[in-house]
Amino acid sequence: MQVRATACGPAVLGIQCQLGACTQGIRTRGDAGSVLGQAAGFAVLAALSPPALLAVAVYLSSANPRRSVLIYLAGAVTMTVILGIAILLAIRAGGLLRPSQRQPRYGLRLGLGVVALGAGIFLARRGPRPATPDRKPGLIARIMAHPAPLAAFAVGMLLFAPSAAFVAAVQTIATARASVALIVLAMAIVVVIDVMFIWLPLILYLTVPQATTRNLKAINAGIQARAHLIIVVVLAIVGILLVVDGATGLAT
């Protein structure tokens, strides 16, 4: 592998700059691992969605569980990929990966963290909504009641609209001075992790259907009972990580 010098330091031959700035690729395996690790960590937090797991439990108990879950997975992946690419391109189009844009780059992270923390505090203060017998089912519940394949696809798209944790994962990738190959790999990892609580139960169901259905119902019942707390904790973790990272970057 040949190395050539640039105005910004040594760069691997063939990894050029874009957007008019010197954006050589990740220069060490440690740098690449840091980007992948941070993005994967935020993706795990994004995957912790009680409504998404509830939909899996419902579809695995339907008349045609395999087809329903696969279509639901297709909708989730479609939404995740489309919006992930859109967020990635929007951030990179702003030039935040340039060395001269350090302040705006960390300012974005700080802003996202403040929004996540604010949302978590708001939900914590509001508390969970009490369940009442006369309460009408929400939009997702009404769509899930329909057995049509298009309904399962729509549920996947609606439930996997970007969360604060998912946006944080994508911005980690978008603001890294990484090669195209690493960006594609990181985005693929984020997508796979974000929807893992769909494909993991499906694989288990195909292996041991009865045990998976029984255990998933029990796990889902416990998660739904603590759904509000889980959402608040995830928002708090994402917010604190982004605020600390953003504030540290702005201060140094």
N, C-alpha and C positions, 0 to 999 in steps of 0.2 A: 504494500500500500504506500503510495507516494503522498508526501505532505508538502504543501507550498505555503509560503508566507503571504499574509494579507495585511491590510492596514489595521485589522483588528486582531492580528495574531495568527498562529498556525491554523490551517484548516485542511481537512481531508479533501483531496482533489475530487472534483465533481460535485461537491455540495456547495452550491452557489448561494448568493444572497438574493432576496426578493424584496419587493416594496421599496427599493432604493436604499436599503440599509445593509450593513454587513451582518448577515445572519447565518454564519457557518453552523453546521450541525452540532449536535451534542458531542463534546470532544472526548469524553471518557465514559466508560461503562457505568461508573458511579453516577454521573449526571443523568444518563438514560434511566438507570434504576430509580433515581429520585423522582423523575417525572412520572414514570409508570407507577411507582409506589403511591405517590400522592393522588394521582388520578384514580387508581384502583381503590384507595381508601375512601375517597369521596363517593365513588360508585357504590361501594358496599352500603354506605349510609343512605344513598338514594334508593337502594333496593329494599330497605326496611320500610315497606309500605303496607300497613294493615289492610286497606281496601283491595290492593292487588292480590294479596294472599287469600282474602275472602273470595274473590272471584275464582281463583284456582280451585278452592274447596267446592264451590258451587258447581263449576263445570265438570269436575271429576265425579260428581254425584249425578250428573245429567244422564239422559238416555244414550248419548253418544259421547262419552268422555274424551276419547282420544281426539276425535275431530274437533270438538269444542275447544279443548285446550290448545291444540295446534293453531286454530284460527285466532284464538285469543292471543297466543304468542306472536303470530304474524302481525297483528295489529300493534302490539306493544313494540316489536322490533321496528316496524315501519315508522311509528311516531318517534322513537328514540333516535333512529338514524337520521331522519329528515331534520328534526330540530337540533340534533347534535351538530350536524354539518352546518346548518344555518347559523348557530351560535358561534361555531369555530370560525367560519368565514367572516362573520360580522366583527369579531374581535381582532382577527388578523388584518382585516381591511383597515382598521383603525391604526395600524402600525404600532401596536403596543409591545411588539417583540423587539423593537429597535432599542439599542442601548440608550439612546437619548430620551426614550419614553419611560424611563424607570419610575418616575413619580406617578404618571397616569396609570401605569401597570399595577403598582402596589395600591394606588388609590382605588382602582376598580375592585381589588380584593377586599380592601377595607370597607368599601361601600356595600359589597355583597354580604360581608359578615355582619354589618350593622342591620341590613334588611332582614337577614336570617334571625338574628338575635331579637329584633323587634317583633317579628312574626311569632317567635317562640314565647316571648313575654306576653304578647297579646292573647295567644291561645291559653297560656297558663293562667292568666288572670280571668279569662272568660269561663274556663272550666268546661268539662264535657257536657254536651247537650243531653238533657234527661230524656230517657225513652218513654214515650207516651203511647197508649194504645191507638189513639186517633191520629197519630202522626202519619202523614202521607209518605210513601216511599220516595226516595230521591230519584234523580234521572238515571243514575247508573243501575239502581235496583230495578227500575222499570224496563230498561233495555235488556238486562240479564234475564228477565222473565220470558223473553222471546227466544224460542229455540233456533231461529234462523241463523245461518253462518255469518251473515253480515252483521248481526247484532253482537256476536262475540268479537268480531274484528273491531267494531266501534268501541266496545268496552275497553279493549286493549289500547286503542289510541287515546281514549279519554283518561284512563287511569295512569297512563305513562306520559302525560304532559310534563314538561321539565320542572323538577323540583329545585330547591335551592342547592341541595347537595349535587344534583346532576350538573347544574350550571357551574358550580365550583369545580367539578371534575373536568369539564370541557375547557374552562378558562385556564386551568393548570396546563393543559396541553397547548392551547392556543397561544399562550404567552411564553412558551418555551422556545428557545432557539434550536429547534430540532429539525432533522431531515424529514422529508416527505414520508419515507418508510417508517420512521419512528412515530410520526403523527398518526398514520393509518393504523399501525399496530396498537397504539395507545387508545385510539377511538374504538377499535374493535374490542379491546379488553373492557372498556367502559360499558359498551353496549351489552356484551355477554354477561357482565356482572350485574348490570342494572335490571336485567330480566331473569336473573338466575332463580328467583323463587317462582318462576313459571316452569322452566325446563327441568329444574331439579326434581320437583314433585312429579312431573310427567315421567321422567326416567324411572323414578322409584315406583310409580304406578304400573308402568309396563313390566317391571321386574316382579313386584309383589303387590298386586292391585288391592286385595282386601285389607292387608295390613296398612298400606299407605293411606287408603281412604279413611280407615278408622283412626289412625294416628294423626292424620292431617286435620280431621275434624276436632280432635281434642286440642291440638296445638293452636288451631285457628280460634277456638273458643277462648283460650287463654289470652291470645294476642288481641282479639277484639275487645275483651274486657279491659285491656290496658292500652287500647289504640291511641287514646288522647295523650297519655303519658309518653308513649313511644315517639309520637310525632313531635312533642315538645322537646324531648331529650335530643332527638336527631337534629332539630333546628338549632338547639343550644350548642351542640358539639360543632356543627358546621360553622355557626356564627363565631364561636370563640376561636376556632382554628384560623378562619379567614381574617378576623380582626387582629389577632396576634401576628400573623404573617404580614398583613398589610401594614400595620403600625411599625413593625420591625423594619420592613423594607423602606418605609418612608423616613425612618429615623436614622438609617445608616447610609 
